[in-house]
Amino acid sequence: MKKYLIVPICLLLASMALNSQNPQLYVLSVGVENYRLEKLNLQFCAEDAREVAAAFGNQTDLYEVTEVVVLTDQQATRNGIREQLDHFAKRVTDNDMFVFFFSGHGEENALLPYDYDEKDVYGSTLRSDELSEKLKLLGCNYLVLLDACHSASFTKGAKGTNMAKTDKARLAVEAAANRLLEELSSTDKICLTICSSGTDQKSFECEECGHGYFSQAVLDCLSGKKLTDPWNKKAIFPDINKDGFTSIQEFDAYVKRWVTLRSANPYPQKAISIVRSGEDIHILTPKSGVGPSLIDQENNPETDGQQTVDGHSDGKGKGVEDA
């Protein structure tokens, strides 16, 4: 009789082991500061992408960090980004978490990759409807973090110039970003989409930080840094209820508040977001320390700027060990 119980018990134990595993974390982090069209060049975007990727790669308490891919400059072409999204769609499962980070220029309802062409805007941008469809194909929970409103913003005709800080311009930026958010958040999975929003290039780049304001806010949230409100002197933490985790709502609130407070000189940048979540789930553990060390492969002809952090190679970039 006992031998007939062995198989059901083994199956039960295997099922329990699978269910107890942390979800896998996949990250695609993109930064374009040196565009093929040189007049669009920015600062800090490549470093934004590298450091955000490393910080998420350090999130080993809640996740099994499976694959982190970084695309910078020449590697971050329209096709290069699309191919990586398709690659992840073949790997993730419905219980996993996917993070898409982009630092670079934004046009109305689109992101500008390295090979953006002013004469073929439709065919050379990563449009919100296309990105939305690729995110849906993943079939998993996801975060979309877009630091994509430098000098180009999300309004037409703003490419390569500093847009005047008028009420009309700010409203146009906010309306366009809201449309983008709605498009990227049309899913039945748990997701958080945050888009940086502003009126000119200067408001997005923090010289003292060496990052965009939005990117630095994300990094500080991941590292658990305290933010002090200069008006009421109150301290703001990524872990508001001090349970050791940052929830989807806490992440959203901290990043948006950080951007507003730190960029308020004299016009504050306003990050806007959409949350799709049935409950306020934990999405990260705020921690200090350094994430995975990224090998500088920008001069490696085999990878040409692409980096992966997953402890193995996926055939398109060389993996490095987690920290």
C-alpha positions in Angstrom: 0.0 0.0 0.0 2.8 2.4 0.9 4.4 2.2 -2.5 1.3 3.6 -4.1 1.5 6.7 -1.9 5.0 7.5 -3.1 4.1 9.0 -6.4 1.3 11.3 -5.1 3.5 12.5 -2.2 6.4 13.2 -4.6 4.1 15.2 -6.9 2.7 17.2 -4.0 6.2 18.0 -2.7 7.4 19.0 -6.2 4.3 21.2 -6.6 4.9 22.9 -3.2 8.6 23.5 -4.2 7.6 25.2 -7.4 4.9 27.3 -5.7 7.4 28.5 -3.1 9.9 29.7 -5.6 10.2 33.5 -6.0 9.0 34.9 -9.4 11.8 35.5 -11.9 12.8 39.0 -12.7 13.7 40.1 -16.2 15.0 43.6 -17.1 15.5 45.5 -20.3 17.2 48.8 -19.7 17.8 51.2 -22.6 19.7 54.5 -22.6 20.4 56.7 -25.7 22.5 59.8 -25.2 24.5 59.7 -28.4 22.1 59.6 -31.3 22.8 59.1 -34.9 21.3 62.5 -35.4 23.9 64.4 -33.3 21.7 67.4 -32.5 19.6 65.2 -30.3 22.5 64.1 -28.1 21.8 64.2 -24.4 23.8 63.5 -21.2 23.7 60.7 -18.6 21.2 58.4 -20.4 23.6 55.5 -20.9 24.7 55.7 -17.3 21.0 55.9 -16.3 20.4 52.6 -18.1 23.4 50.9 -16.6 22.8 51.9 -13.0 19.1 51.2 -13.0 19.8 47.7 -14.5 22.4 47.0 -11.8 20.0 48.2 -9.0 17.2 45.9 -10.2 19.7 43.1 -10.6 20.3 43.5 -6.8 16.7 42.7 -6.1 17.3 39.1 -5.0 15.0 39.0 -1.9 11.8 38.9 -3.8 12.9 37.6 -7.2 15.2 35.1 -8.9 17.1 37.6 -11.1 17.2 35.7 -14.3 18.2 38.1 -17.1 19.1 41.8 -17.2 19.9 43.3 -20.6 21.3 46.8 -21.1 21.2 48.5 -24.5 23.0 51.8 -25.0 23.5 54.2 -27.9 24.2 52.3 -31.2 22.8 49.0 -29.8 19.5 50.7 -28.9 18.1 50.8 -32.4 14.4 50.4 -33.1 14.9 46.9 -34.3 17.3 46.1 -31.4 14.8 47.1 -28.8 12.0 45.2 -30.5 14.1 42.1 -30.9 14.9 42.1 -27.2 11.2 42.5 -26.3 10.4 39.5 -28.5 13.3 37.6 -26.9 11.8 38.2 -23.4 8.4 37.2 -24.5 9.7 33.7 -25.2 11.2 33.4 -21.7 8.9 34.9 -19.1 5.9 33.2 -17.5 2.8 34.7 -16.1 4.1 34.8 -12.5 7.3 36.7 -13.4 8.1 40.4 -13.3 9.4 42.3 -16.3 11.0 45.8 -16.0 11.3 48.1 -19.1 13.4 51.2 -18.5 14.1 53.8 -21.2 16.2 57.0 -20.9 16.4 59.2 -24.0 14.2 61.4 -26.1 10.4 61.1 -26.4 8.1 62.2 -29.1 4.3 62.3 -28.9 3.2 58.8 -28.0 6.6 57.3 -29.0 10.1 56.8 -27.9 13.1 57.8 -30.0 15.7 55.0 -30.4 19.3 55.6 -31.6 18.5 55.4 -35.3 15.6 57.9 -35.2 15.0 59.6 -38.6 13.2 62.9 -38.8 12.2 62.1 -42.4 10.6 58.8 -41.3 9.1 59.5 -37.9 6.6 56.7 -38.1 9.0 54.1 -39.2 11.9 55.0 -36.9 10.2 55.4 -33.5 9.0 52.9 -31.0 5.3 53.8 -30.8 3.2 53.4 -27.7 0.7 51.1 -29.4 3.5 48.8 -30.6 5.2 48.8 -27.2 1.9 48.1 -25.6 1.3 45.1 -27.8 4.7 43.7 -27.0 4.2 44.1 -23.3 0.9 42.3 -23.5 2.6 39.4 -25.3 4.8 39.0 -22.3 1.8 37.8 -20.3 3.5 38.7 -17.0 3.4 41.6 -14.5 5.6 44.5 -15.5 7.0 47.9 -14.6 7.5 50.5 -17.3 9.8 53.4 -16.4 10.3 56.1 -19.0 12.7 58.9 -18.5 11.9 60.1 -22.0 11.0 63.8 -21.9 14.3 65.6 -22.1 14.4 68.3 -24.7 12.0 66.5 -27.0 9.3 66.0 -24.5 6.1 64.3 -25.7 4.8 67.2 -27.9 5.2 67.6 -31.6 7.7 70.1 -32.8 9.9 70.0 -29.7 12.7 67.9 -31.1 16.2 69.2 -30.4 15.1 72.5 -28.8 14.2 73.8 -25.3 10.5 74.3 -25.2 9.2 77.4 -23.5 7.9 76.9 -20.0 4.4 78.0 -20.6 1.2 76.7 -19.1 0.0 75.6 -22.5 3.2 73.7 -23.1 3.1 72.0 -19.8 -0.5 70.9 -20.3 0.3 69.6 -23.8 3.2 67.5 -22.3 0.9 66.1 -19.6 -1.9 65.3 -22.0 0.4 63.5 -24.3 2.1 61.6 -21.5 -1.3 60.6 -20.1 -2.3 59.1 -23.5 1.0 57.2 -23.5 0.4 55.9 -20.0 -3.1 54.7 -20.9 -1.8 52.8 -23.9 1.0 51.1 -22.0 -1.2 50.1 -19.1 -3.9 48.4 -21.0 -3.5 45.0 -19.5 -5.2 42.6 -17.0 -1.8 42.0 -15.3 -0.4 43.9 -12.4 1.6 46.8 -13.8 3.0 50.2 -12.9 3.8 52.7 -15.6 5.6 55.9 -14.7 6.5 58.5 -17.2 8.7 61.6 -16.5 7.2 64.8 -17.7 8.6 68.3 -18.1 9.1 71.2 -20.3 12.7 71.4 -21.4 16.0 69.5 -21.3 17.5 71.3 -18.3 14.6 70.3 -16.0 15.4 66.6 -16.7 19.1 66.5 -16.1 20.6 66.8 -12.7 24.2 67.8 -13.0 25.0 67.1 -9.4 23.5 63.6 -9.7 25.0 62.7 -13.0 21.6 61.3 -14.0 18.2 62.5 -15.1 16.0 63.5 -12.2 13.6 60.7 -12.8 16.3 58.1 -13.1 17.9 59.3 -9.9 14.5 59.0 -8.2 14.2 55.4 -9.2 17.8 54.6 -8.0 17.2 56.3 -4.7 14.0 54.3 -4.2 15.7 51.1 -5.0 18.5 51.9 -2.5 16.1 53.0 0.2 17.3 56.6 0.5 15.5 59.0 2.7 13.9 62.1 0.9 13.3 65.2 3.0 10.5 67.6 2.1 12.1 71.1 2.3 8.7 72.6 3.0 7.6 70.7 6.0 10.9 68.9 6.9 9.2 65.5 6.9 11.2 62.5 5.9 9.9 60.3 3.0 11.0 56.7 2.7 10.4 54.1 -0.1 9.2 51.8 2.6 6.4 54.0 4.2 5.0 51.4 6.5 8.4 50.0 7.5 7.6 46.4 6.7 10.9 45.9 4.9 9.4 46.1 1.4 8.4 48.7 -1.1 4.9 48.1 -2.6 3.7 49.2 -5.9 1.9 52.2 -4.4 4.9 53.2 -2.3 7.2 53.0 -5.3 4.8 55.2 -7.3 4.4 57.8 -4.5 8.1 58.0 -3.7 9.4 58.4 -7.2 6.8 61.1 -8.2 7.4 63.0 -4.9 11.2 62.8 -5.3 11.0 64.2 -8.9 8.8 67.1 -7.9 10.8 68.1 -4.8 14.3 67.8 -6.3 13.6 69.4 -9.7 11.7 72.4 -8.3 14.0 75.2 -9.5 12.0 77.1 -10.4 9.6 74.9 -12.3 9.1 71.4 -10.9 9.1 68.4 -13.2 6.0 66.3 -12.7 6.1 62.5 -13.1 2.8 60.9 -13.8 1.7 57.3 -13.6 -0.9 54.6 -13.9 -1.2 51.6 -11.6 -3.1 48.5 -12.6 -3.2 46.3 -9.5 -5.9 44.5 -7.6 -3.9 44.8 -4.5 -0.9 46.9 -3.2 1.7 44.1 -3.7 5.4 44.2 -2.7 7.6 44.8 -5.8 11.0 45.4 -4.3 13.1 45.5 -1.2 14.8 48.9 -0.7 18.5 48.3 0.0 21.8 50.1 -0.1 24.7 48.5 -1.8 25.9 47.8 -5.3 24.0 45.6 -7.7 25.7 43.3 -10.3 28.9 44.6 -11.8 28.3 45.3 -15.4 31.2 44.5 -17.8 31.9 47.4 -20.1 31.3 45.8 -23.5 30.7 49.0 -25.5 34.0 48.4 -27.4 33.4 44.7 -27.8 32.6 43.9 -31.4 30.6 40.8 -30.4 28.2 42.8 -28.2 28.6 46.4 -29.5 27.2 48.1 -26.4 24.8 45.4 -25.2 25.3 44.0 -21.7 23.6 41.2 -19.8 23.4 40.4 -16.1 22.2 36.9 -15.6 25.2 34.7 -14.8 25.1 33.2 -18.3 25.2 34.2 -21.9 22.0 34.3 -24.0 24.0 34.3 -27.2 23.6 38.0 -27.7 25.6 39.3 -24.8 28.0 38.0 -22.1 26.6 37.3 -18.7 28.3 38.3 -15.5 27.9 37.1 -12.0 25.4 38.6 -9.6 26.9 40.7 -6.7 
